[in-house]
Amino acid sequence: MIGVVSKNPAYMMNSELEGGTYIALKGRVPIRVIGNVSKGQPLVPSHVNGVAQQGTWNDNYFAVSLETSSVHEERLVEGVII
């Protein structure tokens, strides 16, 4: 199971716990990526911990990019976790 850290969760499970991190497992969220990303392409875990990169439909993808970016540095792109 792969999720994305969420700063604005719709539902907070175990909200009474201190120091927890909210994780999005489904839906539309900003996703940290590295390298070229094209709208509509699958996102897969990259070699950098906690960051995604564009993959192929044959990979074990966890999300789809909703925007295109040709910036090579790490940044946020809108995506949908499927």
C-alpha positions in Angstrom: 0.0 0.0 0.0 1.4 3.4 -1.0 -0.1 6.7 0.2 0.7 10.4 0.1 1.2 12.7 3.1 -1.9 15.0 3.3 -1.9 18.5 4.8 -5.7 18.8 4.3 -7.4 15.5 4.9 -11.1 15.1 4.5 -11.3 12.5 7.2 -8.9 12.1 10.1 -8.7 8.6 11.4 -7.2 8.3 14.9 -7.3 12.1 15.3 -6.8 11.8 19.1 -3.2 10.5 18.6 -0.4 13.0 19.1 2.3 13.5 16.5 0.6 11.4 13.8 0.8 12.0 10.1 -2.3 12.0 7.9 -1.9 9.8 4.8 -4.1 10.0 1.7 -4.8 6.6 0.2 -7.3 7.6 -2.5 -8.3 10.9 -4.2 -6.8 14.1 -5.6 -3.7 15.4 -3.7 -0.4 17.3 -4.3 2.3 14.7 -4.9 6.1 15.2 -4.6 7.7 14.3 -7.9 11.1 14.4 -9.6 11.9 14.6 -13.3 9.6 15.2 -16.3 5.9 14.5 -15.6 3.2 14.5 -18.2 -0.5 14.9 -17.6 -2.4 11.6 -17.6 0.7 9.5 -17.1 1.2 7.1 -14.2 3.3 7.9 -11.1 5.6 5.3 -9.5 7.9 5.5 -6.5 11.3 6.9 -7.5 14.8 6.1 -6.3 14.5 9.1 -3.8 12.6 8.2 -0.7 9.2 9.8 -0.4 9.2 11.1 -4.0 7.4 9.8 -7.2 8.4 9.9 -10.8 6.7 9.2 -14.1 6.3 5.6 -14.9 4.6 3.5 -17.5 1.3 1.7 -17.5 3.2 -1.6 -17.1 4.8 -0.4 -13.8 3.2 -0.8 -10.4 1.9 2.8 -10.4 -0.1 4.3 -7.5 -1.3 7.6 -9.0 -1.9 9.5 -12.2 -0.5 13.0 -12.8 -3.1 15.7 -13.5 -0.6 18.2 -14.8 2.5 18.5 -17.0 5.9 19.7 -15.7 9.3 19.7 -17.3 11.2 20.9 -14.2 13.8 18.3 -13.2 14.0 19.3 -9.5 11.7 17.9 -6.8 8.3 19.7 -6.7 4.6 19.2 -6.1 2.2 18.3 -8.9 -1.5 17.6 -8.6 -2.3 13.9 -9.0 -5.0 11.4 -8.2 -4.3 8.3 -6.1 -6.1 5.3 -7.6 
